[in-house]
Amino acid sequence: MTTPTPYDTAETPPKPPVPPAAPAHRRRSLLPLLLLVVVAGVAAAAFWVWQQQQQLLQDTQKHGNLIDRLSHDLSGLESTAQKLDTRQGDLAAMAQRSSSEVAEFGRRIEEHDQVVGNLNEAVAGGRGRFVMASIENLLLLANDRLQIAGDVRSALVALQEADARIAGMRDPRLFNVRQALAEERAALQAVPQPDYAGAALTLSSLASRAAQMPLRARAPDHYETAMQAPAAAAPGTTRWQRLKQSVGQALHGMFTLRRNQGPAARLLAPQEEALVHQVLMLRLEAARVALLRGDTVSFRDACSGASRWLRDYFRAEDPAVQGALGELERLQPLELSPPLPELTRSLALLRAHMDVSAR
């Protein structure tokens, strides 16, 4: 057996005092209170759960109503879309029927025009054929006047008369002929038409005034001495000095000395003057004849030759000569043979219509 030491006695702590036990009646008084708190908590939780269920039911009902309305609207939209598809199909079918009806209407109009033309031809009889023949003759006349004579105005008048007669027939089958006539008339009106009559009258007037135009120089047909009294000899002059003075006075009356800036003009005798005037008249007449024939090259050559003749032999400072040169320069650029259009299309269309009508 071990004897305790003082060290062992010091290391062992003392035990705490044991609390006194609570009385039993106190625990029994707290139990109903705890039970009441638990029941109240359970009731509150149940009430909250019930409220959430009611809210969920209301939300579910609202969502159901919304889904029903959306379903109803969707059904309405599907019905409307189906109706629109049906209507679009009806419109497409209607448009196709309208196109067919328009095509049929156009064909009927053409048939109507053909029937009207046939009726007009049947009613008119020989008169219609006579009018067609006269129109053909007018078109032939227009071609002849244009191609052979170069007469643009006469050809234009013939085409206008032919178009007026076609318009009087009121035959829709001749529409293409009238269209060709309109194009040919426009082409004729675009052809430059110089004033042939005015140019011819101008040349005739110049030719008639050619004999009065002054020449640059002429030689006298006879010589006339200047009748001047001889100057008196100074007193004291010798015989030789008096002879010199007399000869000087005689030569001074026969000759005149002056300075020319250019080449001297050729002196012409009266017979040569008439020949110069006659050559000028012939050149002007040649220009007028070339004008009437429509020969542009010959006309320009004649005008150029007449201008050179005037400058070489006539006074350029004279107003009559200057006026003649100005008129010739104005007339020389005239185009007497402009390019002419073809007038055969309307005639070919008219003859094709006449061949169809004769069958």
C-alpha positions in Angstrom: 0.0 0.0 0.0 1.3 3.4 -1.1 1.3 6.3 1.2 0.3 9.6 -0.4 2.9 12.3 -0.7 2.4 16.0 -0.3 2.8 16.4 -4.1 0.0 14.1 -4.9 -2.2 15.9 -2.5 -1.5 19.2 -4.2 -2.2 18.0 -7.9 -5.7 16.6 -7.3 -8.3 19.5 -7.9 -11.3 19.7 -5.7 -14.7 18.6 -7.2 -17.2 21.4 -8.0 -20.3 21.6 -6.0 -23.4 19.8 -7.5 -26.2 22.3 -8.3 -29.3 21.7 -6.6 -32.0 20.0 -8.7 -34.8 22.2 -10.1 -38.1 21.7 -8.7 -40.4 19.3 -10.8 -43.4 21.6 -10.7 -41.5 24.3 -12.7 -40.9 22.0 -15.7 -44.5 21.0 -15.7 -45.7 24.6 -16.0 -43.5 25.4 -19.1 -44.7 22.4 -21.1 -48.2 23.8 -22.1 -46.6 27.0 -23.2 -44.2 25.2 -25.5 -47.0 23.2 -26.9 -49.0 26.3 -27.6 -46.1 27.9 -29.4 -45.6 24.8 -31.6 -49.4 24.7 -32.4 -49.4 28.4 -33.3 -46.3 27.9 -35.5 -47.9 24.9 -37.3 -51.1 26.9 -37.8 -49.2 29.9 -39.2 -47.3 27.6 -41.5 -50.5 25.9 -42.6 -52.1 29.3 -43.3 -49.2 30.5 -45.3 -49.1 27.3 -47.3 -52.9 27.7 -48.0 -52.4 31.3 -49.1 -49.7 30.2 -51.5 -51.9 27.4 -52.9 -54.7 29.9 -53.5 -52.4 32.3 -55.2 -51.0 29.5 -57.3 -54.5 28.4 -58.2 -55.4 32.0 -59.2 -52.2 32.3 -61.3 -52.9 28.9 -63.0 -56.5 30.0 -63.8 -55.2 33.3 -65.3 -52.6 31.5 -67.3 -55.3 29.1 -68.5 -57.6 31.9 -69.5 -54.7 33.6 -71.3 -53.8 30.4 -73.1 -57.5 30.0 -74.1 -57.6 33.5 -75.5 -54.4 33.0 -77.4 -55.6 29.8 -78.8 -58.8 31.5 -79.9 -56.9 34.3 -81.5 -54.5 31.9 -83.1 -57.5 30.0 -84.5 -58.9 33.3 -85.8 -55.6 34.2 -87.4 -55.3 30.8 -89.0 -58.8 31.2 -90.4 -58.0 34.7 -91.7 -54.8 33.5 -93.3 -56.8 30.6 -94.9 -59.3 33.1 -96.2 -56.6 35.4 -97.5 -54.9 32.4 -99.3 -58.3 31.5 -100.8 -58.9 35.1 -101.8 -55.4 35.4 -103.3 -56.0 32.3 -105.3 -59.3 33.8 -106.5 -57.6 37.0 -107.4 -54.9 35.1 -109.4 -57.6 33.2 -111.2 -59.5 36.4 -111.8 -56.4 38.1 -113.2 -55.7 35.1 -115.5 -59.3 35.2 -116.7 -59.0 39.0 -117.2 -55.8 38.5 -119.2 -57.6 35.9 -121.3 -60.5 38.2 -121.8 -58.3 41.1 -122.8 -56.5 38.9 -125.3 -59.8 37.7 -126.6 -61.1 41.3 -126.7 -58.1 42.3 -128.8 -58.6 39.5 -131.2 -62.2 40.4 -131.5 -61.2 44.0 -132.2 -58.9 42.8 -135.0 -61.7 40.6 -136.4 -64.0 43.6 -136.1 -61.6 45.8 -138.0 -61.3 43.1 -140.7 -65.0 42.8 -140.9 -65.4 46.6 -141.1 -62.8 46.8 -143.8 -64.5 44.0 -145.7 -67.9 45.7 -145.3 -66.5 49.0 -146.4 -64.9 47.4 -149.5 -68.2 45.5 -150.2 -70.2 48.7 -149.9 -67.8 50.9 -151.8 -67.3 48.4 -154.5 -65.6 49.8 -157.6 -65.2 53.3 -156.0 -62.9 51.9 -153.4 -60.7 50.2 -156.0 -60.7 53.5 -158.0 -59.6 55.4 -155.0 -56.8 52.9 -154.3 -55.6 53.2 -157.9 -55.6 57.0 -157.6 -53.6 56.8 -154.4 -51.1 54.5 -156.1 -50.7 56.9 -159.0 -50.1 59.8 -156.5 -47.3 57.7 -154.8 -45.8 56.9 -158.2 -46.0 60.6 -159.1 -44.2 61.6 -155.9 -41.4 59.1 -156.6 -41.0 60.3 -160.2 -40.9 64.0 -159.2 -38.4 63.4 -156.5 -36.0 60.9 -158.2 -36.2 62.3 -161.7 -36.8 66.0 -161.4 -35.6 66.5 -157.8 -38.8 68.4 -157.1 -39.2 68.0 -153.3 -42.2 70.3 -153.0 -44.2 68.5 -155.7 -43.4 65.2 -154.1 -44.5 66.5 -150.7 -47.8 67.8 -152.1 -48.4 64.4 -153.8 -47.8 62.5 -150.5 -50.1 64.9 -148.6 -52.9 64.3 -151.1 -52.4 60.5 -151.0 -52.6 60.6 -147.2 -55.8 62.8 -147.3 -57.5 60.3 -149.6 -56.5 57.3 -147.4 -57.9 59.2 -144.4 -61.2 59.7 -146.3 -61.5 56.0 -146.9 -61.6 55.3 -143.1 -60.1 51.8 -143.6 -58.2 50.6 -140.4 -56.2 48.2 -142.5 -54.4 51.1 -144.2 -53.0 52.4 -140.9 -49.4 51.1 -141.7 -49.6 52.8 -145.0 -50.4 56.1 -143.4 -47.6 55.6 -140.9 -45.1 55.1 -143.7 -46.5 58.2 -145.4 -46.0 60.2 -142.2 -42.3 59.1 -142.0 -41.7 59.9 -145.7 -43.2 63.3 -145.4 -41.0 64.1 -142.4 -38.0 62.9 -144.3 -38.9 65.2 -147.2 -39.5 68.2 -145.0 -35.9 67.7 -143.6 -34.4 68.1 -147.1 -32.8 71.6 -147.5 -34.7 73.5 -150.1 -32.8 76.6 -151.4 -34.6 79.5 -153.0 -34.1 78.5 -156.6 -36.4 81.2 -158.0 -34.7 84.0 -155.9 -31.3 82.8 -157.0 -32.3 82.7 -160.7 -33.8 86.2 -160.5 -30.6 87.5 -158.8 -28.5 86.1 -161.6 -30.8 87.5 -164.3 -30.6 90.9 -162.7 -26.8 90.8 -162.6 -26.7 89.7 -166.2 -28.9 92.6 -167.2 -26.7 95.1 -165.4 -23.4 93.7 -166.6 -23.2 96.1 -169.6 -23.3 99.1 -167.2 -20.6 98.0 -164.9 -17.4 100.2 -165.2 -14.2 98.6 -166.4 -10.8 99.1 -164.7 -9.2 100.8 -167.8 -10.0 101.6 -171.4 -8.1 103.0 -174.4 -9.6 106.1 -176.2 -10.7 105.4 -179.8 -9.2 108.8 -180.9 -6.8 111.3 -179.6 -7.8 114.9 -178.8 -5.0 117.4 -178.3 -5.2 119.9 -175.6 -5.9 123.3 -177.2 -3.7 125.6 -175.2 -2.3 128.8 -176.4 1.5 128.8 -176.6 3.2 130.7 -174.0 4.8 133.9 -175.1 8.5 133.7 -175.5 10.5 135.7 -173.1 12.3 138.6 -174.6 15.9 137.9 -175.4 15.4 134.1 -176.0 17.1 132.5 -178.8 15.4 130.6 -181.6 16.6 127.2 -180.2 15.1 128.0 -176.8 11.8 128.9 -178.4 11.8 125.6 -180.4 12.5 123.6 -177.2 9.6 125.3 -175.4 7.2 124.6 -178.3 8.1 120.9 -178.4 7.8 120.6 -174.6 4.3 122.1 -174.7 3.2 119.7 -177.5 4.5 116.6 -175.6 2.9 117.7 -172.4 -0.6 117.7 -174.1 0.0 114.2 -175.5 1.4 112.3 -172.4 0.4 112.2 -168.7 2.8 110.6 -166.2 1.6 109.2 -162.8 2.8 106.6 -160.3 0.9 103.2 -159.9 1.1 101.2 -156.7 0.4 97.8 -158.5 0.5 96.3 -162.0 -1.0 98.5 -164.6 -4.4 97.6 -165.9 -4.7 96.4 -169.4 -6.1 99.1 -171.8 -9.1 97.9 -173.8 -10.4 99.2 -177.0 -14.2 99.8 -177.3 -14.6 96.6 -179.2 -12.8 94.7 -176.5 -15.0 96.4 -173.8 -18.1 94.9 -175.4 -16.5 91.5 -175.5 -15.6 91.7 -171.7 -19.2 92.6 -170.9 -20.5 89.9 -173.1 -18.2 87.3 -171.4 -19.5 88.4 -168.0 -23.1 88.0 -169.1 -22.4 84.5 -170.5 -20.8 83.4 -167.2 -23.8 84.7 -165.3 -26.2 83.0 -167.7 -24.2 79.7 -167.3 -24.6 80.0 -163.6 -28.4 80.5 -164.0 -28.7 77.5 -166.3 -26.7 75.3 -163.9 -29.0 76.5 -161.1 -32.1 75.5 -163.0 -30.6 72.1 -163.9 -29.6 71.5 -160.3 -25.9 71.0 -161.2 -24.1 72.1 -158.1 -20.6 71.7 -159.5 -21.2 73.7 -162.7 -23.1 76.3 -160.7 -20.2 76.9 -158.3 -17.7 76.9 -161.2 -19.7 79.5 -163.1 -20.1 81.7 -160.0 -16.4 81.5 -159.2 -15.5 82.3 -162.8 -17.8 85.3 -162.9 -16.3 86.6 -159.6 -12.8 86.3 -161.0 -13.8 88.1 -164.2 -15.3 90.9 -162.2 -12.1 91.3 -160.1 -9.8 91.2 -163.2 -11.6 93.6 -165.6 -13.9 95.8 -163.5 -13.5 98.4 -160.9 -13.5 96.8 -157.5 -14.3 100.0 -155.7 -17.4 100.7 -157.7 -20.6 100.0 -155.6 -22.3 98.0 -158.5 -19.3 95.7 -158.8 -19.0 95.2 -155.1 -22.8 94.4 -154.9 -22.4 91.8 -157.7 -19.4 90.2 -156.0 -21.4 90.0 -152.7 -24.3 88.3 -154.4 -22.1 85.8 -156.2 -20.4 85.0 -152.9 -23.8 84.5 -151.3 -25.1 82.2 -154.0 -21.9 80.1 -154.5 -22.3 77.8 -151.4 -25.8 76.7 -152.4 -26.3 72.9 -152.4 -28.5 72.2 -155.5 -28.5 68.4 -155.2 -29.0 67.4 -151.6 -29.4 63.7 -150.7 -33.0 62.6 -151.3 -34.9 60.0 -149.2 -36.6 56.9 -150.5 -40.4 57.0 -151.0 -40.9 53.3 -151.8 -42.1 51.8 -148.5 -45.6 53.4 -148.5 -46.1 52.3 -152.2 -45.0 48.7 -151.3 -47.4 48.5 -148.4 -50.3 49.9 -150.5 -49.7 47.4 -153.3 -49.5 44.5 -150.7 -52.9 45.6 -149.4 -54.3 45.9 -152.9 -53.1 42.3 -153.6 -54.7 40.9 -150.5 -58.0 42.7 -151.2 -58.1 41.4 -154.8 -57.9 37.8 -153.7 
